[in-house]
């Protein structure tokens, strides 16, 4: 089954808690604190697997959780790092944050992508020893890992997309010019899923062609099967628009041409600007007058026109040579730029709960939602710092610190960020 869209929850592992421990050894008095740090939580990493062609594996499993880091122990021993969770996806998969729609990564290049970072391990009590605080009886808890609801969307990587109404001969054409072996039959919607084929023109010269399931009027707004697969056209550099030149289905090929282009524009206006080459198929059934009329119309629209009879290969070599020549003048397959998830999203989705504990004059603030904000706010930038300070006030954290008795000069510790309180 061809599945090209899936929604999943990914959650990185929590960092291990730091240890509270004191050195105990015979003849060693007051050995001091020796609690080790917790291990970092495992991250969730996406990698490309060229053996996969669909997102079927995500149909029944929707939650992916990496391993937590282990707790620290005595003798300054750090906990073991949580194992990363590796998720394999087909090449060409887009990873989007569900709520904002921001593209986190385009898995086209083969580079792995860390989608959710594991939480930092908590500090053991070794870190909190000072000349005036020689026996700290506290340690930091590990930070939670990032958690996201993401949408996986597969956009096939193809140089050329075959588009057109059902039963115009797209599957026959791709089977003749490439190594693809699609199902071919004389009824509508024989092709239920996109089919990829490699077209070879000789040593070192080839391109990928995709047969997109037949479009019908209204496809751009959800009619028929084709609307589910229009996203696969978006990466294509060139479209080959296959028309039934004979009108054997009782339709006018000129009207077919306009209808399909209108649906492309409705789905995504950028698609209507893609260069097109028209393949007028079934010329063995077309009248000379009708074929000449169609050719004049298509050329008036600025498109190249090639008459073909796909089942016997007539005209297909000229068509493929024209496609290859056109591709040499076009930019490479589209790769989508990633975008950072806006910090405002963390504020919008946050649970405003937090906890404050006090140990030897240090105020420890823990809030899972706040950790997400801190990871994406540059605390060395003045404006970012101002935003972070306003957030501490609006969330009630500053008020709670004051209620706990914080004074000027006291230390506030928020995970791995510490600062002196100034009222």
Secondary structure, 3 states (H helix, E strand, C coil): CCCCEEEEEEECCCCCCCCCCECCECCECCCCECCCCCCCCCCEEEEECCCCCCCHHHCCCCEEECCCCCCCCCCCCCCCCCCCEEEEECCCEEEEECCCCCEEEEECCCCCEEEECCCCCCCCHHHHCCCCCCCCCCCCCCCCCCEEEEEEEECCCCCEEEECECCCCHHHHHHHHCCCCCCCCCCCCCCCCCEEEEEEEECCEEEEEEECCCECCCHHHCCCCHHHCHHHHCCCCEEEEEEECCCCCCCCHHHHHHHHHHHHHHHCHHHHHCCEEEEEECCCCCCHHHHHHHHHHHHHCCCEEEECEHHHCECHHHHHHHHHHHHCCCCCCCCCCCCCCCHHHHHHHCCCCCEEEEECCEEEEECHHHHHHHHCCCCCCHHHHHHHHHHHHHCCHHHHHHHCCCCCCCEEEECCEEEECCC
